[in-house]
Amino acid sequence: MSLIVTMSDHVPGREIDSVIGVARGNVVRARFFGRDFIAGLRNLVGGEVPEYTKLLAESREQALDRMVRHAQELGADAVITFRLSTATVMDGSAEILAYGTAVKLK
């Protein structure tokens, strides 16, 4: 069975046996000059900046994958109350943090 990840505080149709603890995964990404140059040009005309959209989407997936791996290492069957958080680490870089409560199911 694969690990279940949900934003709710329960898994529908399943009962939580025990709480293991916090599962987390993070990634810190920095902007790239070439991408920034193109994004800066797009910023002049407005609209979506697909270079950054792609960068953030990849970062979220990587943080989620790392959280799942951490939960599996903890012996969890599921992660409930899953959340994503973003923070600026320094100018030009950001951290994406995926976290939730690792649980064992009955």
Residue pairs with C-beta under 8 A, 6 or more apart in sequence:
1 77
3 68
3 71
3 72
3 76
3 77
3 78
3 79
4 11
4 14
4 77
4 78
4 79
4 105
5 64
5 67
5 68
5 78
5 79
5 82
5 100
6 78
6 79
6 80
6 82
7 81
7 82
7 83
8 80
8 81
9 80
9 81
10 16
10 80
11 78
11 80
11 103
11 105
14 78
14 105
14 106
15 105
15 106
16 78
16 80
16 103
16 104
16 105
16 106
17 103
17 104
17 105
17 106
18 103
18 104
19 101
19 102
19 103
20 71
20 74
20 75
20 76
20 101
20 102
20 103
20 104
21 74
21 101
21 102
22 99
22 100
22 101
22 102
23 67
23 68
23 70
23 71
23 74
23 76
23 79
23 99
23 100
23 101
23 102
24 66
24 67
24 70
24 97
24 98
24 99
25 62
25 63
25 64
25 65
25 66
25 67
25 68
25 69
25 70
25 97
25 98
25 99
26 63
26 66
26 95
26 96
26 97
26 98
27 59
27 62
27 63
27 66
27 95
27 96
28 89
28 93
28 94
28 95
28 96
29 55
29 59
29 93
29 94
29 96
30 92
30 93
31 55
31 92
31 93
35 51
35 52
35 55
38 51
39 49
39 51
39 52
42 48
42 49
42 50
42 51
43 49
56 96
59 94
59 96
60 84
60 96
60 98
62 96
63 84
63 96
63 97
63 98
64 84
64 98
66 98
67 79
67 82
67 98
67 99
67 100
68 79
70 102
71 78
71 79
71 100
71 102
74 102
75 104
76 102
76 103
76 104
77 103
77 104
77 105
78 102
78 103
78 105
79 100
79 101
79 102
79 103
80 100
80 101
80 103
81 100
81 101
82 98
82 99
82 100
83 98
83 99
83 100
84 96
84 97
84 98
85 96
85 97
85 99
86 94
86 95
86 96
86 97
87 94
87 95
87 97
88 94
88 95
89 95
